Amino acid sequence: MSALISILTPFKNTEPFIGECIESILQQTHQNWEAIFVDDNSSDNSNGIVEGYAKKDKRISLARNKGTGVIEALRTGFNLSSGDYITRMDSDDIMAKNRLGWMLSQLLKHGPNHLAVGQVKYFRANGVSDGYARYEQWINSLTQKGSNYSEIYKECVIPSPCWMLRRNDFVACEGFESNRYPEDYDLTFRFYKAGYKCIPCDEVLLYWRDYSTRTSRTHEHYAQNYFLDIKVHYFLQLNYDSNRPLTVWGAGSKGKTVAKLLIKNNIPFHWICDNPNKIGKHIYSQELLNFNYLNQLLHPQSIVTVANDKAQFEIRAYFKQNHMTSMIDYFFFC
């Protein structure tokens, strides 16, 4: 028999969508799967919908979260799973019919220490915003080349409901053991830390639903400060070289947050910007210097917190002119 895939799906109050999610799993071309749905204290009828499907198909099971929140729900699901391959699905999204089959075939082809990912397509009843459309285009361009980690400090580069890997590899990178939110971004960094190579994919394997009450839009755990905390945590662990001078480029809200986190961790840094209204001022007892100060530093590393697209283009050109390399000499944090 072909390999068993465990699909872990936490849910909370997704009654309008969860049936469509389950139907997309039932229609997969690869049929040897188990779908473990974990109810995170729903107050609507989403639990009843899953229960109805579970009575009809033994591959679907319903469990209650042993704790509270999505991390505990994912742990509950994983502890109940038995598949040789692990994937996650969100209860408000839809799988492309070939998703499981494609991902499994790629993992079998490439072997251990590989991560199968897929392209995504956002959809929304009243149309997808420009921001989400840009994010979709950006993440798909990375996935097409398997170069997801090259931009890991900008945003989460692995779609949380669209990855798969061997169970042994999942356990080795400590799977859902971390308590750090956002849990999908933290897991992505642990895939990166473990050195799992992303397998390029040029197909849409997930239809990603957007709506105003989706958890990633409303829960405090997905606020910007949580993302920056994770970025600084893993940068210091994985890419920071204490033998090289560090600069923070930009003094907006993100730059200030990064600066505070570095100060909290006793990491020395130079603070630079290209805003004449800020150069020479002191924030957190740190003087803001002109960005050209970089030229006075020996082999520096730079964290860029400037969000403006045009400014980012100019900053990248500046780094290129100075023969600096992304993910070694500079890191875009937005």
N, C-alpha and C positions, 0 to 999 in steps of 0.2 A: 504493500500500500504506500502511496505517496506520503510525503512528510506532513505531520500535523502542525497546523499554525494556530497559535492562541491569539485571539483578538480580545484585547482588554478595553472595556468601554465603561468609564464612569458616567453617571448621569444624575441630573437634578432638575426637575421641573421642565423637561423638554417634551411634554405631551404632544405638542403640535407637529413635532419633527421625528420622533424616535421610531415611529413605524416605517417611515421612508428610509431611515438609516438601516433598519433590520432587513427590509426588502432588498436593499442594495447588497447586503452581505449574502443573502440567500441566492442571489443571482450571479454570484462569482463563478468564473470558469473553473477555478480550483475549488473543489468541494470538501476537501478533508481539513476542516477547521472546527474549532470550538470558540464560541463567542460568549464571553463572560461579562455580563452587565452588572454593574455594582451601583446600587441606589444610594446616593449620598443625601439621605433624608428628604426625599421629595414630598411635596404637599399636594401635588396634582395626581393625575391618573397615569403618568408615565410608567410607574411600577406595574400597574395592571396591564398595560399594553405589552410590556416585556413578558409578563407572566403568561399572557395568552399565547404568544409565540413559542415560549418555552414548552408549553403543554403539547404543541404540535410538532416540535422539532427538538430532539434530545441534544443536538449540538449547541443549543442556546440554553444558557443557565442564568438564573437571577440570584444575586447575593445582596446582602445589606452591608453597607460600609461599617467596618468595625470601629472606626473613629469618625472624624469629621473633616471634610475637605477633600479636594481631588487627589492629593498625595496619598492619604490614607486609603482612599477608594482604589487607587491604582495598586497599592500594596496588597490590599485585600484580593483584588482580581488576580494579581500575579501569583500569590500564594495558593490560589485555587486552580491555577493553570497547569497543564501537563505537556504542552506542545514543545517541539524541538526548535520552533521559531516563534518569536514574539513580535507582536505589532500592537499599536494603539489605534483606537478609533474614537471619535467624538460622536455623541448621540444625536447631534443636530446636523451632521454632515452626510455625504453620500459617496460611496466608493464607486469608481469606474469598474465595469464588469471584470476587467483583466488585472485589477490591482494585485490581488494576492498571488495569482499565477505568475505575473511578470516579476514581482519582487522575489518570489521563491526561486524562479529560474535563474535570476541574476546572482543570488547568494550561492546557489549550487555551482554556478559557473565560476565565480570569483573566489570562493573558499572563505575560510574564517577571517576575522578582522576586517570585514567589509560591512558596509551599511547600505541597505537599499532605500532609496528615497524616490519620490515621484513629483512630477509637476502638479500644480494646483490651479483650480479655476474658481474664483470667488463668484458667488451669486447672491442676490438680494431682491426681495419683492419689488422694491421701488428703485432699483439700480444701485450699482456699486460706486462708492465715492472715488474721487481721483486718487486719494491717498492709498486706498486699498488696491486700486488698479496699478499704481506704481509699484507697490510692494509685491504684487503678483508677478509683474513683469521682471522685477529685480530678482526675486527668489528663483523664478523659473530659469532665468539666464544663468544663474549659478548651478542649478541642478542639471541643466543640459550638459554642462561641462564637468560636473562632479567636483566643482571648485568651491563648494559651499563654505568651507572654513576660511577662505581667503577674505571674507567679509564678516567674520563671526562677531567682531566687536561692534558692528553697526546695529544689527538686529538679529533676532533668532533666525538662523539660516536653515533649520530643519523643521518642516511643518509638523507640528505635534501629532496630528492624526494621520501622518503619511510617511512612516518609516517601518523598517523591519530588519531584524538581525537574529543571528543564532542565539539560542538560549544561553549557551556557555559564555558568549561574548557579552550578553546583557548582564549576566551575573558578575562577570569580571570587572565591568565598569561601575558596579554597585547600583545598577538599575534605578529602582525607586527608593533607595535607602536614604537619600538626602532629604532634608526638611526645608531646603532653600527654594523660595519662590522667585520668579515664575518657574514652575517645575519643568516646563518644556525647554526653556533656555538653559537651565542648570544641567539638564540631561544632555543637551547638545554640546555643552562645554566638556562634559565627561566623555562623550564620544570622541571629541577632538583630543582630549588629554590621552585617551587610550590609543590613539593613532588609527582608529577605524577609517578606512578609505571610503569615501562616498562614491557609489557607482553611478556614472552619468545616466540620465534618463531624459528622453525627448517626448514622453507621453504624459498627458494629464491623467493622473490616477486618483485624484481626489477632487470632489466638488465641495468647496468650503463655504458654508452658509454664513452670511453676515446679517446681524439684526441688532437692534439697539440694546437688548437686554442680555446679549451673550456675555458669559462670565468674563472673558478677556477684556470686555469693554467696561464692565461695571465693578469688578472686585478690586479691592485695594491692593491685593497681591500682584496686580498687573500694572500698577502705577509706575511712572518713570523712575522714581527713586529706587525701586526694587531692581529694575534692569541695570541701572548704573552701579549698584552695589555688587551685582553678579559680575559685571564687566571688570570692575577694579579688582575684585577678589581673584578672578582667574587670570587676569593680566599679571598680577604680582606673583602668582603661582607658576604660570606657564611661559610668559614672554618677557617679563621684566628682567633686565640685566643690571644688577646693582653696581657693576663696575663702570657703567656708562651714565652720563648725566641725563636726567629725565626732564622733559618740558611738557607743560600743558598749554595747548594752543586754543585760546578762546576763553572769554570771561562772562559768558551768558549764564543762564541758570544751570545748564549742564556742566559747564566749566567750573562753576562754583561748587557744585555738588562733588565733582571728581576731586577738586582741590581739598575739600573738607575730608573726604575719605582717605586721601593720601596723607594728610596731616594726622588723621586719627591713627594711621598705620605707621607713623614716623618715617615716611618716605620723603626724602628731600627732592625738590623739583624747582625748576625755573618756570615762571608764568609769563607767557608771551601772547601777544595779540596784534592785530593790524588796525585796531580802532583808535584813532588819534585822541578821542575823548577819554579813553581809559589808560593809555600809556602814561606811565609815571605815577599813577594812583596806587594806593595800597589797599589790598583786600586780604583779610585774615593775616595782617602783618606781612604780607608778601607783595613786593613791588611788581607791577605789570610792566613788562619790557617790550620793546619793538620786536617783531618776529625775526628781524635780521640778526638778533642776538644769537640765533642758532649757529650762525657762521663762526662765532667765537668759541663754541663748545666743541670738544673733541669727541667725535663719534657719538652724537646724542641719540636718544630715543624720544619720540614725540607722541603724545596722546592728543588727537584733534577732536575738539568738542563743538566745532563750528557747524551749524546745521544748513546754512544757506547753500543751495546747489551751485550757484555761480562761484561763491567763495571757495567751496570745496574743490571745484575744478581748478581754480587758480592755485590753491594750496598743493594739490597733486602735481601740478606743473612745476611748482617751486621745488618740491621734493625730487622730481625727476631731473630737473636742471642740476640739482646738487647730488645726483647719483645715489639717492636714498631708495630703499626697497620696502614695499608694503609688507607688513607682518614681521619685519625685522627691525627697521628703523622708524617706521611710523604706523599708527593704528587709529583708524577713524572710529570714534565712539558714538557717532550719530550720522 
